[in-house]
Amino acid sequence: MAATAEHSTTGGTTPAYYVTTPIYYVNDRPHLGHAYTTVAGDVLTRWHRQRGEKVWYLTGTDEHGQKILRTAEANGVTPQEWCDKLVEEAWKPLWQHLEIANDDFIRTTQERHTARVQEFVQDLYDKGEIYKGGYSGPYCVGCEEYKLPAELLDGATEGEKLCPIHKKPVEWLEEENYFFRLSAYGPRLLEFYAENPGFIAPESARNEVLRFVEQGLQDLSISRSTFNWGVPLPWDEKHVLYVWVDALQNYITAAGYGADPERFAELWPASVHLVGKDILRFHAVIWPAMLMAAGLPLPKRVVANGWLMVGGEKMSKSNLTGIAPTDLTSHFGVDAYRYYFLRAIPFGTDGSFSWEDFTARYTSELANDFGNLASRVAAMVGKYFDGALPAAAAPGEAERAVAEGLATAVATADRKIGEELDFAGGLAAVFDFVKQVNGYLTEQEPWKVAKDDSAEGRDRLATILYTAAEALRGTAVLLNPVMPSTAEKLWVSLGAEAGLGALAAQTVAGAARWGRLPAGATVTKGEILFPRLEEKPAS
């Protein structure tokens, strides 16, 4: 379950593996796109916990800006009332439902954030990095972003310009603003990118940022003076901070910036910022420049995921393709939901969701390959050995191949998920191993071996079933970050906790060590891991 406390301790001063999601606008309820990034971050941090590392996982909500103000007004409540309602009734409950194990949940209306934000921008102002000016140009309220004219699309009427993301008309802004000297940081950013080629991923995202910065940067308007729902500038309270400058700082304010030096030293710089590709420039250009100006370390990586598409359109509320995650979890289950999106869509690329593809993967990979394997092994141990896991005799070539297959799956999944954030590739490695074990059982035919009552026959049957059960033991550890409830059911079914301890205490490296499941463990069939799906609910 998600952590309920806003603070917990990672202990000591050893740097933690610190992962962040974007903080999400609370103008509406979360949809699949929000959940996609959050589940990815959860799997990544659970994986590193399973490595035995110290981990910190942050998510939260962005609650300032013109979009929130207008949404609240349209609903007849104050912006704070709107944010409170959505956070407590929609956002936090969904993360709990999806078993997101976040360590902190930050809201940009919290005093622990706003006070530190004012200190941060005051420092930049005192250093001469911020100056007063005027802004005149297009602005998308949906993005809360100043747009370059070259980015805009032509609208239906003459002179109308549309946001390329929301396909809605931009507004023309003319107001007095304060500006951050972003233009001065182009050369330093390019030098940093060259020295840290892994800073931005995937490669397509890195190339996009390089092209953008190489064209030359303009100074960034960092305040608004025509509405007051935001963090006031400490030196001029007629202005509120531009929502993105406010929001980006959540990554350091939640980490203890300006309030807890020991905690800040432990958490910052962040290991990974997970972001949608539509907000890449904020995180890979504006945020690093602000940190450079403040004299703070830059995050280690910014990883952009692609868009979830439905009918060729980016999934969002504004274009009516938003789908509630609970629409899917009520049919497929939470663990299958967590698995599907990371398995079906290579992280960093756009991917299309379809009910049919989800159903096919659920049936083939989860129910048939994985669930049926677990059920068969437990049933045979129950039938032939009264539920007590038998000790294996000397392994043969086939058993050695399964043990080697597990070691390969562990090494490949650890590299792909833990380092490369290639969730699809890591899960493919695990399920290739599941297929290997199924093939092993098909070839060894334990149901036929069971007919041989000789000592050699019993030894052979024991070896086959131990090998299959031990393979499932390793698989449970590997799938625990992705499907925690299912992995726990399998762990209990194998009787592993009595001899090995809690599943959460098992390490990824330990998953590869063959022969850990103790003979004599009580194996029970338990409930079906992935039940047959009911008919698709009516739309």
Secondary structure as UniProt FT lines:
FT   STRAND          17..20
FT   STRAND          24..25
FT   HELIX           32..50
FT   TURN            51..52
FT   STRAND          55..62
FT   HELIX           66..74
FT   TURN            75..76
FT   HELIX           79..86
FT   HELIX           87..91
FT   HELIX           92..97
FT   TURN            98..99
FT   STRAND          104..107
FT   TURN            108..109
FT   HELIX           111..126
FT   TURN            127..128
FT   STRAND          130..140
FT   TURN            141..144
FT   STRAND          145..146
FT   HELIX           149..151
FT   STRAND          153..154
FT   TURN            158..159
FT   STRAND          161..162
FT   TURN            164..166
FT   STRAND          171..180
FT   HELIX           182..185
FT   HELIX           186..195
FT   TURN            197..198
FT   STRAND          200..201
FT   HELIX           203..214
FT   STRAND          220..221
FT   STRAND          223..224
FT   STRAND          232..233
FT   TURN            234..235
FT   STRAND          236..241
FT   HELIX           243..248
FT   HELIX           250..253
FT   TURN            254..259
FT   HELIX           261..267
FT   STRAND          272..276
FT   HELIX           277..279
FT   HELIX           280..281
FT   HELIX           282..286
FT   HELIX           287..294
FT   STRAND          302..305
FT   STRAND          308..310
FT   TURN            311..312
FT   STRAND          313..314
FT   TURN            317..320
FT   HELIX           325..332
FT   HELIX           334..344
FT   TURN            347..348
FT   STRAND          351..352
FT   HELIX           355..361
FT   HELIX           362..371
FT   HELIX           372..385
FT   TURN            386..387
FT   HELIX           397..413
FT   HELIX           414..419
FT   HELIX           423..444
FT   HELIX           446..449
FT   TURN            450..451
FT   HELIX           455..479
FT   TURN            480..482
FT   HELIX           484..493
FT   TURN            494..495
FT   HELIX           496..500
FT   HELIX           503..505
FT   HELIX           508..511
FT   TURN            514..515
FT   TURN            519..520
//
